[in-house]
């Protein structure tokens, strides 16, 4: 189950705010999209026409950029994003077991959201935490030297916080 | 006298509990005259959280400290620098891992408070910039050329020559704008030098970019930072604010009349955007698709203007070159690889971390003398050098010197200096498959051999691994690798075959039979 879509007015306001704040910048499309993604948790399809108009681009161009980058999603995601590192350094010290442990704990695969809407699981290719692999990111916090046990503990702690 | 306690704010240190350790120290030392400083990391990551205490004889270290260790450390005299606790490491500078290094670019890492501009200046900060303002633009470029500095991002192109091209190029239009772009899209697995640099000593990067701007006549700089580095993002933005307040950035740098501004821009999780032309596309607000070269970015780069694109470490090495002279920097290293390189030890090693050394050390020295062998206790078997597009090197090649040319001779790449070690439990056919899978995930899609070839590569490797028409499929994989290498614009498609071929060539037994000879032809 995905989170319900945000209301039209919220989307319109967030989009306009992002445009107003960033459109004076050189190459402002990414900063605009980052701000919308950050405030709404996704970049709604409804945002695209206003962005295109403000930047004098075609809607196809804006859509092309949204769909190109892994960061931007056009659907709402869970309250907490868990990104698991799948890259080589983490693989060398049991990263594949961590991937399996998280999938089992949450009962979902990559790019899926738990039924209660709390977690979305994503793969990431390196968090720059390779000296303390395996690593994962939960929200803005990076965790290193992760073990399957620590995975369970972190998820439990996050659930309790909500 | 106030006792200073250093607890790193670095993301890796925090990923293993540095914030909890700092809080605990704060809580338990309230009745003492102590100052807790959140320094950057020394880069000795296997010892994180590394806590240091100032004493009359210098700083002493304890690590790896967990939140639960703080109480016993304090009971056993940590504040007096006592050394009987099992986590005592003695004077920090005497820890062999650190003592044996040659720290030039990272000389301040972990020593200073990253956001204290006073600390930075007390440790030779901005001396390079002050010197640069006394000489002509051409003399700055000449100094960088003479230092022998080559791009530390991976391509190893001589930095001074790139700067010369931008200095000589004429900007178009009325604004006459040239740009300095710092590539901080450090996406290679096994690398964290850029992140450590930005989090531990951000002013060095700002200073390097400013010197570059003055040298080539650019007044605007962008740091293209990967989105995966939220802490570096915060630190850089604060450092820029502080630098502006102190006139090290802005309209009139140190009263010279010269302007230079820096803005941080976030990437959006695209590995290819670490390639300079894709990065420029992304900065312009487009899909991060690679451009064909020529024109070189130095002539037609960001928004079509002459642009220097340099890696974080290249730019952060510039201040010391300007401060101490080209000869000083060039006196380190070997052959055409001058200066130092921050090697990053990662994966299955006991002592992971950043090791800055002059070029010329061997992989064996790094893996054993510094890395301390495998973390698991099993023998090491394979090492991937230079990130996900670098070759897997077998033991027989570990005595190769870390030098751009020596590595090229064995089809290895130094890349950004990442060293990922695997023990004997690794299945190299799985690693070869992953290399192709990564290319599927991250290809920008412009070149067919990369976009489609990587998908076919995964399928073919799956067939080989499942013993389906193996011999023919191994030949097919080899020709597929040829096509990707020769038919892709950038390193994504062009170098994905490196880990694949090297895995087959050196670890053929993991593909369940010796590879036929034609695989080794290139």
Interface residues (C-beta under 8 A of the other chain):
Chain A: X25 X26 X27 X28 X29 X30 X31 X33 X34 X55 X61 X64 X65 X68 X69 X70 X71 X72 X87 X88 X89 X90 X91 X92 X93 X123 X124 X125 X126 X127 X128 X129 X130 X131 X132 X133 X135 X137 X140 X141 X142 X143 X144 X145
Chain B: X11 X12 X14 X15 X16 X45 X46 X48 X186 X187 X188 X189 X190 X191 X192 X194 X195 X226 X227 X228 X229 X230 X263 X265 X266 X267 X268 X269 X270 X271 X282 X283 X284 X285 X286 X287 X288 X289 X303 X344 X345 X346 X347 X348 X352 X353 X354 X375 X376 X384 X388 X418 X420 X421 X422 X423 X426 X431 X434 X438 X441 X442 X444
